[in-house]
Structures are given as C-alpha cells and as structure tokens.
C-alpha cells in the first residue's frame, strides 16, 4: 500500500490512499502514518454524518427526541413490575431500587448503543463506500458520537430521580465521565472488531442482537450479585459488570476508588480498540471491493 501526502485546498485536507497487492502492514510506519491522517481527516465528515443521522431519525416522528429516553423508562418499569410481582428478586440495594434499576438501565443502553453502532454504520453505508471515496473512519466516529450523546441525554432523566430520593453523587460525580467513557469504549471496541465480519456476513449483526439479550441478563442491571454457582460466575466473567457497577456507584454516592477489575477492563478495552482499528484499516479495502462486486 502506498499513500500520497495530504494536500490542502483552501481549509480542507484531502487524504488519498492507494491500495495495491500485498500486505499493508509490510511497512508499519507508513501504515500508521496513513491511518492517523485518515482518522484526522474523518473528523469533520463524522460530525456532518452524525447531524444528518439525528435529523433523519426523528424527522417523521411524532415524539421526536423523546424516543431517546422512552425505551429506558419502559425497561425500568418492566423490571420494577417483575420485582413487585415477585417474579424476580433484585436483592438488597444500597440505594432505592427504582433508582438502582434506572441507572443500570441507562448505563447498559449506552454500552449496547456503542456495541452495535460500528456494524450498523458500515452495513448501511456499504454501497456508498464502494462508490464514493471518503475516510471510512468517519462512519465509525459518527456512530460513537451518536451513542455518547444519547447516553448523556438519557442520564438527564436520572437527575430528578436522584433529587426525589435525596441521593447525592458527591465527589463520585467527577469520576462518572470516566465510567461512562469506559462503557462506551468497551462496547465500541467490540463493535469495531466485529464490524468487518458484519459487512461480509449479515449473520453477525443478527447474532449480536440475540447475544445482547442474553448479555443483559448476566449483567447486574436490575439485581445485586449474590449466591453462587454458574450464574454468579457468568456475572463476574462479564466485562460489562465492573464498569457498570462502578459507574452506578459513582453516580449514586457510593465508593469512589475503582476496583482492580474496573482498571483491567479499561486497559483491555483500549488494547482491543487499537487492535480492532488495525484490523479495520487492513480489511476495509477488501471489504469495499467485495461489497462493490
């Protein structure tokens, strides 16, 4: 692979990459230089794609932006109903149960949005990628921005609930953005790693939809971790559990110091994101050619 140096036309920057036979990773320094130029050049386009997607999604909707928070409210209501009906038992919680479930649901949906965003963006834009030359990273960044903005917007509805129950986040509120970022990066890293396969085989997207339903059940969104056996093992093995529990604790005035599992998940997410990005850069020319034909 060879790449031209970026040229400037007015205030815009153009990145031109030529892909040839052989491994792009044959010259790592050139590979990473081109990759970072493409990433930098994709930022303005990612912002425009994000705005376009938001406008298109709610243009013909009666409730409009209310759909950002309505699913979380409905899911919280279902969990509470199941608890009241004694179908499930959430166990003892350090904060009122409705607040505990609401915060867990909001955080989980942020992770789930970041998880499916890369695959959805690339699948929807497959034909456009094969016909128009532009940095493909802009699609990934637009999806991440969408997930992040939606997560922050949903958390706004938790403010009156915190006030109603008299729960103060305290100093943990300063760390909450770190927890939110860790959940988003974790979901986004897994999504980026799976996205190239999802462009080739749409079964990946369908399997991911099914998997997230099971994943939700083994994530302590609406219950505390207790007991023993396989269920407890799966909850602790679940990489979403540490950042979700820690971030919920920060938002509800719990312990401030993160546990070792939280730090391990954060480090692993960064490594996975870097590896997924490299895989994406290596595979995108072949994927575009495959989709185009």
NORBELRA-V65846 format. One record per backbone hydrogen bond with DSSP energy under -0.5 kcal/mol. CO is the residue of the C=O (numbers start at 0). NH is the residue of the N-H. If there is no record, write none. Layout:
CO;NH
CO;NH
//
This chain:
1;17
6;13
8;11
11;8
13;6
13;15
14;16
15;3
17;1
17;19
22;25
23;26
26;30
27;31
28;32
29;33
30;34
31;35
32;36
33;37
34;38
35;39
36;40
37;41
38;42
39;42
40;44
41;45
42;46
43;47
44;48
45;49
46;50
47;51
48;52
49;53
50;54
51;55
52;56
53;57
54;58
57;60
62;65
63;66
64;67
65;68
65;69
66;70
68;72
69;73
70;74
71;75
72;76
73;77
74;78
75;79
76;80
77;81
78;82
79;83
80;84
81;86
81;87
82;85
89;223
95;99
96;100
97;101
98;102
99;103
100;104
101;105
102;106
103;107
104;108
105;109
106;110
107;111
108;112
109;113
110;114
111;115
112;116
113;117
115;119
116;120
117;121
118;122
119;123
120;124
122;125
124;128
125;129
126;130
127;130
127;131
131;133
134;137
135;138
135;139
136;140
137;141
138;142
139;143
140;144
141;145
142;146
143;147
144;148
145;149
146;150
147;151
148;152
149;153
150;154
151;155
152;155
153;156
154;157
154;158
155;158
155;159
156;160
157;161
158;162
159;163
160;164
161;166
162;165
165;167
168;171
169;172
170;173
170;174
171;174
171;175
172;176
174;177
174;178
175;179
176;180
177;181
178;182
179;183
180;184
181;185
182;186
183;187
184;188
185;189
186;190
187;191
188;192
189;193
190;194
191;195
193;197
194;198
195;199
196;200
200;203
201;205
202;206
203;207
204;208
205;209
206;210
207;211
208;212
209;213
210;214
211;215
212;216
213;217
215;218
218;220
223;225
228;232
229;233
230;234
231;235
232;236
233;237
237;240
237;241
238;242
239;243
240;244
241;245
242;246
243;247
244;248
245;249
246;250
247;251
248;253
249;252
258;262
259;263
260;264
261;265
262;266
263;267
264;268
265;269
266;270
267;271
268;272
269;273
270;274
271;275
272;276
273;277
274;278
275;279
276;280
277;281
278;282
279;283
282;286
283;287
284;288
285;289
286;290
287;291
288;292
//
